[in-house]
Amino acid sequence: MDARLPAHIEVSGLIRAVESEGGFGVVLQKGEKDAGTILVLTTKNGRSRLWERMPQLDGSRKFTCSREQDDENTREFDEYVARRKASDPDCWVVELDIENAERFIAGVRG
């Protein structure tokens, strides 16, 4: 049996953890409550990153940076996120605004 947390609880916990450290988190798109895929957007020093869970060789699924782009040219990045949302309307899109957001993403188990 899969021991995965429901997506809405995982998203809520991620946002609360960021906010408890003085950052800001927002849901840009709500997905399927229990099993939706979670995409996390972060921006740091003019670079946007999109984090998605990717299967690993050991069978786990950890967040991996799947896209990275300078904020000077965001069209391609924005189009990719729009395509992901269109192809999977059940996915969650969450944006985190905090220094070193990767430390919060790394703590989320898949």
CNS distance restraints for C-alpha pairs under 8 A (distance, minus, plus):
assign (resid   4 and name CA) (resid 110 and name CA) 6.65 0.50 0.50
assign (resid   5 and name CA) (resid   9 and name CA) 6.70 0.50 0.50
assign (resid   5 and name CA) (resid  10 and name CA) 6.24 0.50 0.50
assign (resid   5 and name CA) (resid  34 and name CA) 7.70 0.50 0.50
assign (resid   6 and name CA) (resid  10 and name CA) 6.40 0.50 0.50
assign (resid   6 and name CA) (resid  33 and name CA) 6.67 0.50 0.50
assign (resid   6 and name CA) (resid  34 and name CA) 4.15 0.50 0.50
assign (resid   6 and name CA) (resid  35 and name CA) 5.96 0.50 0.50
assign (resid   7 and name CA) (resid  11 and name CA) 6.07 0.50 0.50
assign (resid   7 and name CA) (resid  32 and name CA) 7.37 0.50 0.50
assign (resid   7 and name CA) (resid  33 and name CA) 5.75 0.50 0.50
assign (resid   7 and name CA) (resid  34 and name CA) 4.99 0.50 0.50
assign (resid   7 and name CA) (resid  35 and name CA) 5.59 0.50 0.50
assign (resid   7 and name CA) (resid  36 and name CA) 5.80 0.50 0.50
assign (resid   7 and name CA) (resid  37 and name CA) 7.39 0.50 0.50
assign (resid   7 and name CA) (resid  38 and name CA) 7.24 0.50 0.50
assign (resid   8 and name CA) (resid  12 and name CA) 6.06 0.50 0.50
assign (resid   8 and name CA) (resid  33 and name CA) 5.28 0.50 0.50
assign (resid   8 and name CA) (resid  34 and name CA) 6.45 0.50 0.50
assign (resid   9 and name CA) (resid  13 and name CA) 6.07 0.50 0.50
assign (resid  10 and name CA) (resid  14 and name CA) 6.18 0.50 0.50
assign (resid  10 and name CA) (resid 108 and name CA) 7.98 0.50 0.50
assign (resid  11 and name CA) (resid  15 and name CA) 6.24 0.50 0.50
assign (resid  11 and name CA) (resid  38 and name CA) 7.76 0.50 0.50
assign (resid  11 and name CA) (resid  94 and name CA) 7.58 0.50 0.50
assign (resid  12 and name CA) (resid  16 and name CA) 6.11 0.50 0.50
assign (resid  13 and name CA) (resid  17 and name CA) 6.05 0.50 0.50
assign (resid  14 and name CA) (resid  18 and name CA) 6.35 0.50 0.50
assign (resid  14 and name CA) (resid 104 and name CA) 7.00 0.50 0.50
assign (resid  14 and name CA) (resid 105 and name CA) 7.76 0.50 0.50
assign (resid  14 and name CA) (resid 108 and name CA) 7.86 0.50 0.50
assign (resid  15 and name CA) (resid  19 and name CA) 6.11 0.50 0.50
assign (resid  15 and name CA) (resid  24 and name CA) 7.29 0.50 0.50
assign (resid  15 and name CA) (resid  25 and name CA) 4.97 0.50 0.50
assign (resid  15 and name CA) (resid  26 and name CA) 7.07 0.50 0.50
assign (resid  15 and name CA) (resid  96 and name CA) 7.48 0.50 0.50
assign (resid  16 and name CA) (resid  20 and name CA) 5.95 0.50 0.50
assign (resid  16 and name CA) (resid  25 and name CA) 7.84 0.50 0.50
assign (resid  17 and name CA) (resid  21 and name CA) 6.65 0.50 0.50
assign (resid  17 and name CA) (resid 104 and name CA) 7.43 0.50 0.50
assign (resid  18 and name CA) (resid  22 and name CA) 6.72 0.50 0.50
assign (resid  18 and name CA) (resid  23 and name CA) 5.18 0.50 0.50
assign (resid  18 and name CA) (resid  24 and name CA) 6.26 0.50 0.50
assign (resid  18 and name CA) (resid  25 and name CA) 6.57 0.50 0.50
assign (resid  18 and name CA) (resid  96 and name CA) 7.36 0.50 0.50
assign (resid  18 and name CA) (resid  98 and name CA) 6.93 0.50 0.50
assign (resid  18 and name CA) (resid 101 and name CA) 7.91 0.50 0.50
assign (resid  18 and name CA) (resid 104 and name CA) 7.13 0.50 0.50
assign (resid  19 and name CA) (resid  23 and name CA) 4.66 0.50 0.50
assign (resid  19 and name CA) (resid  24 and name CA) 5.30 0.50 0.50
assign (resid  19 and name CA) (resid  25 and name CA) 6.75 0.50 0.50
assign (resid  22 and name CA) (resid  98 and name CA) 7.48 0.50 0.50
assign (resid  23 and name CA) (resid  96 and name CA) 7.53 0.50 0.50
assign (resid  23 and name CA) (resid  97 and name CA) 5.73 0.50 0.50
assign (resid  23 and name CA) (resid  98 and name CA) 4.59 0.50 0.50
assign (resid  23 and name CA) (resid  99 and name CA) 7.73 0.50 0.50
assign (resid  24 and name CA) (resid  96 and name CA) 5.99 0.50 0.50
assign (resid  24 and name CA) (resid  97 and name CA) 5.08 0.50 0.50
assign (resid  24 and name CA) (resid  98 and name CA) 6.47 0.50 0.50
assign (resid  25 and name CA) (resid  94 and name CA) 7.04 0.50 0.50
assign (resid  25 and name CA) (resid  95 and name CA) 5.64 0.50 0.50
assign (resid  25 and name CA) (resid  96 and name CA) 4.48 0.50 0.50
assign (resid  25 and name CA) (resid  97 and name CA) 6.12 0.50 0.50
assign (resid  26 and name CA) (resid  94 and name CA) 5.75 0.50 0.50
assign (resid  26 and name CA) (resid  95 and name CA) 5.41 0.50 0.50
assign (resid  26 and name CA) (resid  96 and name CA) 6.71 0.50 0.50
assign (resid  27 and name CA) (resid  92 and name CA) 7.35 0.50 0.50
assign (resid  27 and name CA) (resid  93 and name CA) 6.01 0.50 0.50
assign (resid  27 and name CA) (resid  94 and name CA) 4.49 0.50 0.50
assign (resid  27 and name CA) (resid  95 and name CA) 6.44 0.50 0.50
assign (resid  28 and name CA) (resid  92 and name CA) 7.56 0.50 0.50
assign (resid  28 and name CA) (resid  93 and name CA) 5.27 0.50 0.50
assign (resid  28 and name CA) (resid  94 and name CA) 5.57 0.50 0.50
assign (resid  28 and name CA) (resid  95 and name CA) 6.87 0.50 0.50
assign (resid  29 and name CA) (resid  91 and name CA) 7.50 0.50 0.50
assign (resid  29 and name CA) (resid  92 and name CA) 5.32 0.50 0.50
assign (resid  29 and name CA) (resid  93 and name CA) 4.95 0.50 0.50
assign (resid  29 and name CA) (resid  94 and name CA) 7.09 0.50 0.50
assign (resid  30 and name CA) (resid  90 and name CA) 7.54 0.50 0.50
assign (resid  30 and name CA) (resid  91 and name CA) 6.97 0.50 0.50
assign (resid  30 and name CA) (resid  92 and name CA) 4.92 0.50 0.50
assign (resid  30 and name CA) (resid  93 and name CA) 6.84 0.50 0.50
assign (resid  31 and name CA) (resid  36 and name CA) 5.40 0.50 0.50
assign (resid  31 and name CA) (resid  37 and name CA) 7.45 0.50 0.50
assign (resid  31 and name CA) (resid  89 and name CA) 6.61 0.50 0.50
assign (resid  31 and name CA) (resid  90 and name CA) 4.15 0.50 0.50
assign (resid  31 and name CA) (resid  91 and name CA) 4.44 0.50 0.50
assign (resid  31 and name CA) (resid  92 and name CA) 4.43 0.50 0.50
assign (resid  31 and name CA) (resid  93 and name CA) 7.82 0.50 0.50
assign (resid  32 and name CA) (resid  36 and name CA) 4.47 0.50 0.50
assign (resid  32 and name CA) (resid  37 and name CA) 7.98 0.50 0.50
assign (resid  32 and name CA) (resid  90 and name CA) 4.64 0.50 0.50
assign (resid  32 and name CA) (resid  91 and name CA) 6.55 0.50 0.50
assign (resid  32 and name CA) (resid  92 and name CA) 7.52 0.50 0.50
assign (resid  36 and name CA) (resid  90 and name CA) 5.16 0.50 0.50
assign (resid  36 and name CA) (resid  91 and name CA) 4.85 0.50 0.50
assign (resid  36 and name CA) (resid  92 and name CA) 6.35 0.50 0.50
assign (resid  37 and name CA) (resid  90 and name CA) 6.88 0.50 0.50
assign (resid  37 and name CA) (resid  91 and name CA) 4.49 0.50 0.50
assign (resid  37 and name CA) (resid  92 and name CA) 5.99 0.50 0.50
assign (resid  38 and name CA) (resid  52 and name CA) 6.72 0.50 0.50
assign (resid  38 and name CA) (resid  53 and name CA) 7.51 0.50 0.50
assign (resid  38 and name CA) (resid  91 and name CA) 5.75 0.50 0.50
assign (resid  38 and name CA) (resid  92 and name CA) 4.71 0.50 0.50
assign (resid  38 and name CA) (resid  93 and name CA) 6.13 0.50 0.50
assign (resid  38 and name CA) (resid  94 and name CA) 7.44 0.50 0.50
assign (resid  39 and name CA) (resid  50 and name CA) 6.76 0.50 0.50
assign (resid  39 and name CA) (resid  51 and name CA) 5.72 0.50 0.50
assign (resid  39 and name CA) (resid  52 and name CA) 5.14 0.50 0.50
assign (resid  39 and name CA) (resid  53 and name CA) 7.78 0.50 0.50
assign (resid  39 and name CA) (resid  91 and name CA) 7.18 0.50 0.50
assign (resid  39 and name CA) (resid  92 and name CA) 5.96 0.50 0.50
assign (resid  39 and name CA) (resid  93 and name CA) 4.84 0.50 0.50
assign (resid  39 and name CA) (resid  94 and name CA) 6.21 0.50 0.50
assign (resid  40 and name CA) (resid  50 and name CA) 5.70 0.50 0.50
assign (resid  40 and name CA) (resid  51 and name CA) 5.00 0.50 0.50
assign (resid  40 and name CA) (resid  52 and name CA) 6.76 0.50 0.50
assign (resid  40 and name CA) (resid  93 and name CA) 5.92 0.50 0.50
assign (resid  40 and name CA) (resid  94 and name CA) 4.85 0.50 0.50
assign (resid  40 and name CA) (resid  95 and name CA) 5.70 0.50 0.50
assign (resid  40 and name CA) (resid  96 and name CA) 7.18 0.50 0.50
assign (resid  41 and name CA) (resid  48 and name CA) 7.00 0.50 0.50
assign (resid  41 and name CA) (resid  49 and name CA) 5.68 0.50 0.50
assign (resid  41 and name CA) (resid  50 and name CA) 4.71 0.50 0.50
assign (resid  41 and name CA) (resid  51 and name CA) 6.38 0.50 0.50
assign (resid  41 and name CA) (resid  93 and name CA) 7.34 0.50 0.50
assign (resid  41 and name CA) (resid  94 and name CA) 6.08 0.50 0.50
assign (resid  41 and name CA) (resid  95 and name CA) 4.57 0.50 0.50
assign (resid  41 and name CA) (resid  96 and name CA) 6.28 0.50 0.50
assign (resid  42 and name CA) (resid  48 and name CA) 5.70 0.50 0.50
assign (resid  42 and name CA) (resid  49 and name CA) 5.25 0.50 0.50
assign (resid  42 and name CA) (resid  50 and name CA) 6.61 0.50 0.50
assign (resid  42 and name CA) (resid  95 and name CA) 5.95 0.50 0.50
assign (resid  42 and name CA) (resid  96 and name CA) 5.37 0.50 0.50
assign (resid  42 and name CA) (resid  97 and name CA) 6.42 0.50 0.50
assign (resid  42 and name CA) (resid 101 and name CA) 6.75 0.50 0.50
assign (resid  43 and name CA) (resid  47 and name CA) 5.45 0.50 0.50
assign (resid  43 and name CA) (resid  48 and name CA) 4.33 0.50 0.50
assign (resid  43 and name CA) (resid  49 and name CA) 6.27 0.50 0.50
assign (resid  43 and name CA) (resid  96 and name CA) 7.71 0.50 0.50
assign (resid  43 and name CA) (resid  97 and name CA) 6.77 0.50 0.50
assign (resid  44 and name CA) (resid  48 and name CA) 6.60 0.50 0.50
assign (resid  44 and name CA) (resid  99 and name CA) 7.26 0.50 0.50
assign (resid  44 and name CA) (resid 100 and name CA) 7.93 0.50 0.50
assign (resid  46 and name CA) (resid  70 and name CA) 5.84 0.50 0.50
assign (resid  46 and name CA) (resid  71 and name CA) 5.20 0.50 0.50
assign (resid  46 and name CA) (resid  72 and name CA) 7.76 0.50 0.50
assign (resid  47 and name CA) (resid  68 and name CA) 6.83 0.50 0.50
assign (resid  47 and name CA) (resid  69 and name CA) 5.52 0.50 0.50
assign (resid  47 and name CA) (resid  70 and name CA) 4.49 0.50 0.50
assign (resid  47 and name CA) (resid  71 and name CA) 5.59 0.50 0.50
assign (resid  48 and name CA) (resid  68 and name CA) 5.66 0.50 0.50
assign (resid  48 and name CA) (resid  69 and name CA) 5.34 0.50 0.50
assign (resid  48 and name CA) (resid  70 and name CA) 6.29 0.50 0.50
assign (resid  48 and name CA) (resid  71 and name CA) 6.46 0.50 0.50
assign (resid  49 and name CA) (resid  65 and name CA) 6.49 0.50 0.50
assign (resid  49 and name CA) (resid  66 and name CA) 7.55 0.50 0.50
assign (resid  49 and name CA) (resid  67 and name CA) 5.58 0.50 0.50
assign (resid  49 and name CA) (resid  68 and name CA) 4.45 0.50 0.50
assign (resid  49 and name CA) (resid  69 and name CA) 6.62 0.50 0.50
assign (resid  50 and name CA) (resid  65 and name CA) 5.68 0.50 0.50
assign (resid  50 and name CA) (resid  66 and name CA) 5.79 0.50 0.50
assign (resid  50 and name CA) (resid  67 and name CA) 5.12 0.50 0.50
assign (resid  50 and name CA) (resid  68 and name CA) 6.55 0.50 0.50
assign (resid  51 and name CA) (resid  63 and name CA) 5.81 0.50 0.50
assign (resid  51 and name CA) (resid  64 and name CA) 5.31 0.50 0.50
assign (resid  51 and name CA) (resid  65 and name CA) 4.38 0.50 0.50
assign (resid  51 and name CA) (resid  66 and name CA) 5.73 0.50 0.50
assign (resid  51 and name CA) (resid  67 and name CA) 7.30 0.50 0.50
assign (resid  52 and name CA) (resid  62 and name CA) 7.88 0.50 0.50
assign (resid  52 and name CA) (resid  63 and name CA) 5.11 0.50 0.50
assign (resid  52 and name CA) (resid  64 and name CA) 5.51 0.50 0.50
assign (resid  52 and name CA) (resid  65 and name CA) 6.46 0.50 0.50
assign (resid  52 and name CA) (resid  66 and name CA) 6.36 0.50 0.50
assign (resid  53 and name CA) (resid  61 and name CA) 5.57 0.50 0.50
assign (resid  53 and name CA) (resid  62 and name CA) 4.99 0.50 0.50
assign (resid  53 and name CA) (resid  63 and name CA) 4.16 0.50 0.50
assign (resid  53 and name CA) (resid  64 and name CA) 5.98 0.50 0.50
assign (resid  53 and name CA) (resid 110 and name CA) 7.32 0.50 0.50
assign (resid  54 and name CA) (resid  61 and name CA) 5.21 0.50 0.50
assign (resid  54 and name CA) (resid  62 and name CA) 5.73 0.50 0.50
assign (resid  54 and name CA) (resid  63 and name CA) 6.23 0.50 0.50
assign (resid  54 and name CA) (resid  64 and name CA) 6.30 0.50 0.50
assign (resid  55 and name CA) (resid  59 and name CA) 6.33 0.50 0.50
assign (resid  55 and name CA) (resid  60 and name CA) 5.95 0.50 0.50
assign (resid  55 and name CA) (resid  61 and name CA) 4.43 0.50 0.50
assign (resid  55 and name CA) (resid  62 and name CA) 6.84 0.50 0.50
assign (resid  56 and name CA) (resid  60 and name CA) 5.36 0.50 0.50
assign (resid  56 and name CA) (resid  61 and name CA) 5.71 0.50 0.50
assign (resid  56 and name CA) (resid  62 and name CA) 7.17 0.50 0.50
assign (resid  60 and name CA) (resid 110 and name CA) 6.35 0.50 0.50
assign (resid  61 and name CA) (resid 109 and name CA) 7.46 0.50 0.50
assign (resid  61 and name CA) (resid 110 and name CA) 4.79 0.50 0.50
assign (resid  62 and name CA) (resid 106 and name CA) 7.68 0.50 0.50
assign (resid  62 and name CA) (resid 108 and name CA) 7.74 0.50 0.50
assign (resid  62 and name CA) (resid 109 and name CA) 6.48 0.50 0.50
assign (resid  62 and name CA) (resid 110 and name CA) 5.62 0.50 0.50
assign (resid  63 and name CA) (resid 105 and name CA) 6.72 0.50 0.50
assign (resid  63 and name CA) (resid 106 and name CA) 6.79 0.50 0.50
assign (resid  63 and name CA) (resid 108 and name CA) 7.81 0.50 0.50
assign (resid  63 and name CA) (resid 110 and name CA) 7.93 0.50 0.50
assign (resid  67 and name CA) (resid  77 and name CA) 7.38 0.50 0.50
assign (resid  68 and name CA) (resid  77 and name CA) 7.66 0.50 0.50
assign (resid  69 and name CA) (resid  73 and name CA) 7.39 0.50 0.50
assign (resid  69 and name CA) (resid  74 and name CA) 6.95 0.50 0.50
assign (resid  69 and name CA) (resid  77 and name CA) 6.64 0.50 0.50
assign (resid  70 and name CA) (resid  74 and name CA) 6.93 0.50 0.50
assign (resid  74 and name CA) (resid  78 and name CA) 5.91 0.50 0.50
assign (resid  75 and name CA) (resid  79 and name CA) 6.04 0.50 0.50
assign (resid  76 and name CA) (resid  80 and name CA) 6.27 0.50 0.50
assign (resid  77 and name CA) (resid  81 and name CA) 6.42 0.50 0.50
assign (resid  78 and name CA) (resid  82 and name CA) 6.15 0.50 0.50
assign (resid  79 and name CA) (resid  83 and name CA) 6.12 0.50 0.50
assign (resid  80 and name CA) (resid  84 and name CA) 6.23 0.50 0.50
assign (resid  81 and name CA) (resid  85 and name CA) 6.22 0.50 0.50
assign (resid  82 and name CA) (resid  86 and name CA) 6.10 0.50 0.50
assign (resid  83 and name CA) (resid  87 and name CA) 6.00 0.50 0.50
assign (resid  84 and name CA) (resid  88 and name CA) 6.03 0.50 0.50
assign (resid  85 and name CA) (resid  89 and name CA) 5.42 0.50 0.50
assign (resid  85 and name CA) (resid  90 and name CA) 7.94 0.50 0.50
assign (resid  85 and name CA) (resid  91 and name CA) 6.55 0.50 0.50
assign (resid  96 and name CA) (resid 101 and name CA) 6.71 0.50 0.50
assign (resid  97 and name CA) (resid 101 and name CA) 7.13 0.50 0.50
assign (resid 101 and name CA) (resid 105 and name CA) 6.70 0.50 0.50
assign (resid 102 and name CA) (resid 106 and name CA) 5.96 0.50 0.50
assign (resid 103 and name CA) (resid 107 and name CA) 6.55 0.50 0.50
assign (resid 104 and name CA) (resid 108 and name CA) 7.02 0.50 0.50
